[in-house]
Amino acid sequence: MHIHKYEKYWLVFGVTTLVAFLIILGIGAFHQGSHPNNGKKTLDYEKVKEFAPFDNPGVHKVEGKDWDYEVVVLASAFYYNPPVIEVPLGAKVKFIATSEDVMHGFEVAGTNINMMLEPGYISEYVTKVNKVGEFLIVCNEYCGTGHTMMHSMLKVVDPNESQQ
């Protein structure tokens, strides 16, 4: 069988590109590690309700930190605890969240808040809430048959309006 010289060039180019891609992929996966970052905070997900701050989920005002409020969220099968989160407008908020069963998502629609909640790992996100309203919190990681029913609500309220 006779192969044209240009076909041979393209065949060699294709095989060389494939081998280079596999080498780069192998170095990235095995040499540099394909596991969660060691700097992440971890805990025993089977006993997550026994550890602070997940033993008391909800909104907590804090002093002496770079943020004003800590919102502790515990995700489990098709439920966020707490189901409703209320914070004042203009507050700097730190969301601290984890999952006690499977991987869940934590996305606040219409904002820049988006985390992946992995069992055994603590996810944290600091943001300033600048818009009054109710924002739907949804699970954006498929977590089972009740995934579509897994939601919560973030209410950002103006403290000046509630006093009037």
Disulfide bonds with the S-S distance in Angstrom:
none
